[in-house]
Amino acid sequence: MFRLIQLHAQHGVPRIGVDPDGYGSERAAIARYRETPATYFGVGRFDESGRLAEIIMDIECNPANGCPNLAVVVHAETFQPLCDTCSFGLEVLSVAELSDRLGVAVRLAPVMASSGRHAAPDDSCSVTNRIARELATGIENPVWRMELCAELARTPAAVNGLLIGVGALSHRDVLDLYPALCALGSQLPGLVHGDLTRATARPLSPAGVAGLRLGL
């Protein structure tokens, strides 16, 4: 069962509110969420006992300001999803850090091109999703890294998937995968490599975190 959830801070402690209406599928719940994105944080998946098992966070950056970019972090106090640009200079949490703080698994929702601001067909959306989804399991495969770099050369906007995938790694994952991360960093297309290298001057930004984790 899926339900829309609200997330807000009360005396510095995150509190989760649950909408009573239930949905039979993740897609239906996300579609309903995107009709009123300013009201809710995302979608909660509940197990058979009614316990919150997972939070599905939307990938749209701050609906209030109409930003077209994909969210990669949340504001540390308001929990507003933000993209790399909108989060510049702010205190933010990565998806993994938000999960640790809430004590429940958090993942990013897929891009659904048939709804919301992403209604127009956009190849970069599917590539972004795939990169973010596959990075943790694929990065140690040299062939996968080569194909990823080719995708980024063809579709530079899909770098958001790289930021999401790298940012979602736990500290333990980064230690275990660091040789492969560095190998990927050295293979990135010139434009992406340059952008992420410059971003390391802002080590708390999503792009800066990704750049440092990639050994740039």
C-alpha positions in Angstrom: 0.0 0.0 0.0 1.2 3.5 -0.8 0.2 6.8 0.8 1.2 10.4 0.4 3.4 11.7 3.2 4.4 15.0 4.6 7.8 15.7 6.2 8.5 18.7 8.5 10.7 19.6 11.4 9.4 20.0 14.9 11.9 21.4 17.4 14.6 20.2 15.1 13.2 16.7 14.9 11.8 15.4 11.6 8.1 14.4 11.8 6.3 12.3 9.2 2.6 12.9 8.5 0.5 10.3 6.6 -2.4 11.0 4.3 -5.3 8.5 5.0 -6.0 7.8 1.3 -4.2 4.6 0.0 -3.0 3.7 -3.5 -2.5 0.3 -5.0 0.6 1.2 -6.9 3.7 3.4 -6.7 2.9 5.0 -10.0 -0.7 6.0 -9.0 0.5 7.5 -5.7 3.3 9.5 -7.4 0.9 10.8 -10.1 -1.5 11.9 -7.3 1.4 13.6 -5.4 2.4 15.5 -8.5 -1.0 17.1 -8.7 -0.3 19.0 -5.5 3.5 18.7 -4.9 3.6 21.7 -2.5 1.4 19.8 0.0 3.4 16.6 0.4 7.0 15.5 0.5 6.6 12.2 -1.4 5.1 8.8 -1.2 5.4 6.2 1.6 5.3 2.5 1.0 3.7 0.5 3.8 4.2 -3.2 4.5 1.4 -5.6 5.4 1.5 -4.7 9.0 1.0 -1.0 8.2 4.6 0.0 9.0 6.3 2.6 6.9 8.9 0.6 5.0 10.2 3.1 2.5 9.9 6.7 1.4 9.9 7.6 -2.3 11.1 11.1 -2.7 10.2 13.0 -5.9 12.9 14.1 -8.2 11.4 17.5 -9.0 13.3 20.5 -7.5 11.3 22.9 -5.4 7.8 23.0 -7.1 7.2 26.5 -5.7 9.8 28.2 -7.8 9.2 26.2 -11.0 12.8 25.0 -11.3 13.1 22.4 -14.2 16.2 20.6 -12.8 16.2 17.3 -11.0 16.5 17.2 -7.2 19.6 15.5 -5.8 19.4 16.6 -2.1 17.0 18.0 0.5 17.2 21.1 2.6 18.5 20.1 6.0 15.8 22.0 7.9 12.7 22.2 5.6 13.4 18.9 3.7 12.6 20.6 0.4 14.0 18.7 -2.5 16.6 20.8 -4.3 18.8 20.5 -7.4 22.5 21.3 -7.3 22.0 24.9 -8.4 19.2 25.7 -5.9 21.0 24.1 -3.1 24.2 26.2 -3.5 25.3 27.7 -0.2 22.6 25.9 1.8 22.8 23.2 4.4 21.6 20.1 2.7 21.2 16.3 3.2 21.9 13.7 0.6 19.4 10.9 0.1 21.5 8.5 2.2 21.9 11.1 5.0 18.1 11.7 5.0 17.5 8.0 5.3 19.8 7.8 8.3 18.1 10.7 9.9 14.6 9.3 9.4 15.5 5.7 10.2 13.7 4.5 7.1 14.9 3.7 3.6 14.6 6.7 1.1 15.0 6.5 -2.6 14.3 8.8 -5.5 11.1 8.3 -7.6 11.5 7.5 -11.3 10.8 10.2 -13.9 7.4 9.7 -15.3 7.4 11.5 -18.7 3.7 11.3 -19.0 2.9 13.7 -16.1 4.0 16.9 -14.5 6.6 19.2 -15.8 8.3 16.3 -17.5 5.4 15.6 -19.8 7.5 16.4 -22.9 9.5 13.4 -24.1 13.1 13.7 -22.9 15.7 11.0 -23.5 17.9 12.5 -20.7 15.2 11.6 -18.1 15.4 7.8 -18.8 19.2 7.9 -19.0 19.4 9.9 -15.7 17.2 7.3 -14.0 19.2 4.4 -15.3 22.5 5.9 -14.3 21.3 6.6 -10.8 19.7 3.1 -10.5 22.7 1.2 -11.8 25.7 3.1 -10.5 26.2 1.2 -7.2 26.1 -2.2 -8.8 27.7 -1.3 -12.2 30.6 1.0 -11.3 33.1 -1.8 -10.8 32.4 -3.1 -14.3 34.9 -1.4 -16.8 32.4 -2.0 -19.7 29.6 -0.3 -17.7 31.9 2.7 -17.0 32.8 3.0 -20.6 29.1 2.9 -21.7 28.3 5.4 -19.0 30.9 7.9 -20.3 29.6 7.4 -23.8 26.0 8.2 -22.6 27.3 11.3 -20.8 29.1 12.5 -23.9 25.8 12.1 -25.9 23.5 13.4 -23.2 25.4 15.8 -20.8 22.1 16.6 -18.9 22.1 13.0 -17.7 25.0 14.0 -15.3 22.2 14.4 -12.7 22.0 10.6 -12.6 25.7 10.5 -11.8 25.2 13.0 -9.0 22.3 11.1 -7.6 23.9 7.7 -7.8 27.3 8.8 -6.3 25.6 10.9 -3.7 23.4 8.0 -2.6 26.4 5.8 -1.7 27.0 5.3 1.9 30.4 6.1 3.4 31.2 2.4 3.5 30.2 2.0 -0.1 32.5 4.9 -1.1 35.4 3.2 0.7 34.7 -0.2 -0.9 34.2 1.3 -4.4 36.8 4.1 -4.3 39.2 2.6 -6.8 36.3 2.1 -9.3 35.0 5.6 -8.5 38.4 7.1 -9.3 38.6 5.1 -12.5 35.3 6.5 -13.6 36.4 10.0 -12.6 39.4 9.7 -14.9 37.3 8.5 -17.8 34.5 11.2 -17.7 34.0 13.3 -20.8 35.9 16.5 -20.8 32.9 18.8 -20.1 31.6 16.7 -17.3 35.1 16.2 -15.8 35.8 19.9 -15.9 32.4 20.8 -14.3 32.8 18.3 -11.5 36.5 19.2 -10.9 35.5 22.9 -10.5 32.6 21.9 -8.2 35.0 20.4 -5.7 35.7 24.0 -4.6 32.1 23.7 -3.1 32.6 20.4 -1.2 29.2 20.4 0.4 27.3 20.8 -2.9 26.0 17.6 -4.6 28.3 18.2 -7.5 31.2 18.8 -5.1 30.5 15.6 -3.2 30.3 13.7 -6.4 33.6 15.2 -7.7 35.5 14.4 -4.5 34.1 10.8 -4.4 35.2 10.4 -8.0 38.8 11.4 -7.0 38.7 14.8 -8.9 
